[in-house]
Amino acid sequence: MRQHPLATTVVGSYSFPSWLEYASQNLERFGVDEIAEMQEDAVVCAIHDQMAAGLDVITDGEQTRLDFNLSFYGFLKGLGEADPARRQFGPPAHDQRGKHIIEDTLSAPHGLGVVEEFQRLQRLAPAGPILKASVPGPYTLSGRLNPNRQYPDRYAITEALVPIVRRELEDLVAAGCTEITVDEPSMSCYAYREDPVHFVDIFNRTVKPVVGQCRLSTHLCFGNYKGHAVSDRRYAPMFPAFLEMTLDEIHVEMASREFAELELIGAIAEQRDVAVGIVDVKSYFVEPPEVIAERVRRCLQYAPPEKLSFAPDCGLSQTARWAAKQKLINMVAGVQMVRQEMGL
């Protein structure tokens, strides 16, 4: 249970400033020290925007993850070059990204870089908000890797990644991180066709060493590649199996789905805390505080305030910064309206 009922939080990623978008596409033009400087400056921007909005929980905005492959696959040993993308032009979709070839045993002798991100956040963030780190789960992390003889399918790759992610979680706790999201959107995207019980087993074995050592959550959504979902957008295939995940909070995407299956948060709240996505990161309709407040009241019909937190549906990396800033400001303002109504 969170310290504050109706807390406001975020999933992990935040919009890049325009200059960082440009730099991330032209990294070869910058020196190592210049890249480090721009990453730190971008984290300062992300912290500023979250603090200005008044969030109870903040992240570093994942600003140093200039590209998913660079930020995680760049730490993995045993990988070859990425295959060319199957398609370069046209509407955005996952087939515009290539997959890495596995050439040797997978390892990450220096970790996945999340501990260094969190330590930077600790150094730059002011006192007050809770600091959260987000780590990709092993099944999601396996998604851009091609099977080979040593790892004949995605589940074999996942099993090789479980100890790598587990060690990152342990190191985060040792570094003083008290709140961690294990981000497994691939599990929620593919639960309709895979065994959800198998997913729960993978998740629980991954997080086992840090259970009870930090506030642990997962984010279940249906994908947000350049503002597009990638899956059948129903939570029904995941539950009740996903209630057996050993964690403190489950985050669900609701705003972009017009609050379909909202009654699910009641079932989650009987056993876990629930963070509800009440801001649509895929839409440029900037929800006014009054709309946010009404959405909070709808959620309170199913779950008590001490079990509820509120956040955007997904990370904000695919939303322009001007919209992301105002969406967070309005989200906090709308939640605060209900807090005041309830005397919280």
Secondary structure, DSSP 4 states (H G I P E B T S, - for coil): --SSTTEE---SB-PPPHHHHHHHT-GGGS-HHHHHHHHHHHHHHHHHHHHHHT-SEE--BTTT-SSHHHHTGGG-EEEEEEPPPS--SSS--GGGS--EEEEEEEE-TT--SHHHHHHHHHHHSPSSSEEEEEEE-HHHHGGGEE--SSS-SHHHHHHHHHHHHHHHHHHHHHTT--EEEEE-HHHHHHTTTS-HHHHHHHHHHHHGGGBTTBEEEEEE-S--BTTB--S---SGGGTTGGGGS-SSEEEEE-GGGTTTTTTHHHHHHTTSEEEEEEE-TT------HHHHHHHHHHHHTTS-GGGEEEEESS-STTS-HHHHHHHHHHHHHHHHHHHHHHT-
